[in-house]
Amino acid sequence: MDRRIAKTKKAIYHAFIELINKKGYEAIRVQDVIDVANVGRSTFYSHYESKEALLEELCQDLFHHLFERQGERGDLEELLAHIFKHFRLNQDRVASLLLSRNPYFLQELKAELVHDVYPLVRENYLKDKADLPEDFLVHYVTSSFIETVTWWLQQRQKVNEKTLTRYYLTLLG
């Protein structure tokens, strides 16, 4: 990627995150992003067709490579600790979208959890729950994960990722 393009996309991206933190996703207009990033309207639209497209790229950046790599592993505790660490390291992006309950962000996160985390949880922690409907179990596992991350990101004195993983898995067990 050309340096100028990378620099412009980075400015747009950081402006978007800053605005999410200040105003929340719903209140942001493309013009706000343009103003904060100090780029022209045509420059913005040459990279993104809308703020929704920008959000989609943000979610892909946060989730796709993380879950794609980790999906190959079979160790649930290691996977969860790695995901929690990734969320802590990207807290500025994750917390804003998670706490605002952005529907697209939550939908994408749940899809990744269902694909990569749920099968391992099901295999290791839910074998004795075969009498419960599968869709209920999927909802419970993904929702409790999201609420765990939400709680954790709001703590001033965060527990480490391994401790948080233990908390989460203890409740599932």
CORZI-V544225 format. One record per run of one state. SS is the DSSP state (helix for helix, strand for strand, loop for the rest). FROM is the first residue (numbers start at 1). TO is the last residue. If there is no record, write none. Layout:
# CORZI-V544225
<<SS | FROM | TO> <SS | FROM | TO>>
This chain:
# CORZI-V544225
<<loop | 1 | 2> <helix | 3 | 23> <loop | 24 | 24> <helix | 25 | 27> <loop | 28 | 29> <helix | 30 | 37> <loop | 38 | 40> <helix | 41 | 47> <loop | 48 | 50> <helix | 51 | 70> <loop | 71 | 75> <helix | 76 | 89> <loop | 90 | 90> <helix | 91 | 99> <loop | 100 | 102> <helix | 103 | 125> <loop | 126 | 126> <helix | 127 | 129> <loop | 130 | 133> <helix | 134 | 154> <loop | 155 | 160> <helix | 161 | 172> <loop | 173 | 173>>
